[in-house]
Amino acid sequence: MEDNVVQVTITDRQGVTHELEAPTDMNMNIMELCKAAELPVKGTCGGMALCSTCHVYVLSDHELPEMSEDEEDMLDQAFFVEDNSRLGCQLHISDDYEGLKLQLAPESEE
């Protein structure tokens, strides 16, 4: 089973780090991984890049897929956007994500 698993570290909004095992053979994304680990990520739109409730900061120096226009547009409307901001739902877990480090972005001021 270890062949299809990568280690991903996610820091929650309280600064607690979570070492998660992420399956690479289930077409999961980072938002789904966070929800499975019961981290406070809403994923309101179900992974369609139509909200920013799975907004994360990429802390490690991983080569990630290019941002889609939809993801860029959504981040343009999000709160607390940084240069390393991504939507978790748009990051599909692959073998390339071994050792990936992320932090949950602060929730919007609603």
QUIUR-V315127 format. One record per backbone hydrogen bond with DSSP energy under -1.0 kcal/mol. NH is the residue of the N-H (numbers start at 1). CO is the residue of the C=O. E is the energy in kcal/mol with one decimal. If there is no record, write none. Layout:
NH,CO,E
NH,CO,E
This chain:
4,1,-1.7
5,2,-1.3
6,22,-2.5
8,20,-2.8
9,100,-2.9
10,18,-2.5
11,102,-2.5
12,16,-2.9
15,12,-1.8
18,10,-2.4
20,8,-3.3
22,6,-3.4
24,4,-3.0
30,88,-1.2
30,91,-1.7
33,29,-2.1
34,30,-2.5
35,31,-2.4
36,32,-2.5
37,33,-1.7
38,35,-1.5
39,34,-3.0
41,39,-2.7
46,43,-1.9
55,52,-1.4
56,86,-3.0
57,103,-3.0
58,84,-2.5
59,101,-2.9
60,101,-1.3
72,68,-2.5
73,69,-2.8
74,70,-2.2
75,71,-2.5
76,72,-1.8
77,74,-1.0
85,82,-1.8
86,56,-2.4
88,54,-2.4
90,87,-1.8
91,88,-1.4
93,28,-2.4
97,94,-2.1
98,95,-1.4
99,7,-2.4
100,97,-2.7
102,9,-2.9
103,57,-2.0
104,11,-2.7
105,55,-2.3
110,108,-1.8
